[in-house]
């Protein structure tokens, strides 16, 4: 059995953080340092991402089993779980599947509903990169610029570019495996699945991922859910307004 790669820091009750699609544990480094003052923080790379293993098998069910195996391997009990975007979908499904392993659940800017495909332009940009021709990060970014105008999104993607040898760049994520299974990313939480534990949903003020009309579905699955808005932030709310994100999470964990 392959165990997910993680960075563990701090002491206290376990707090696991799950990144979103095309992300990695490093995206959460700054916030993890703050959380680690009071918690044992586990920053995880999910399968096909970061330094974790690659697999052709990629859906929320297998990612939940990855997380369950990780928790057993590290002998954790009653974890607090933060999941952003795709990681939030994993966190939700994990909570309804293994409520006995859960303490509190925090879901960042994603709901339990179905989401249609909306990453095609990003994947087109990534597929346009040929590492036998693009030999520097600057050259990679020039290709991405043709597809992705937003500087922040390009920097987020460039974090995944690393030197696989002294001369050759590569992506950390498994691009082929992700594209092959891209329709899995929007999958909804199974109907009638419920987590009765304490739950916090955080949505970005400038993000459209959680609409007011989604609240009834959220509370159907998570009867104890509170939904809060992080001001001056879009989908990457933890990076765009880390102070408010941190304050909401810590006060919820301390309740």
Secondary structure, DSSP 8 states (H G I E B T S, - for coil): -----EEEE--SSEEEEE--TT--GGGGHHHHHHHTTTSEEEEE--TTSTTS---S--SHHHHHHHHHHHHHHTT--SEEEEEETHHHHHHHHHHHH-GGGEEEEEEES--SS------HHHHHHHHT--TTT--SHHHHHHHHHTT---HHHHHHHHTTEEESSSS-EEESS-HHHHHHTGGGTT----TT----S-EEEEEETT--SS-GGGHHHHHHH-TTEEEEEETT--S-HHHHSHHHHHHHHHHHHH-
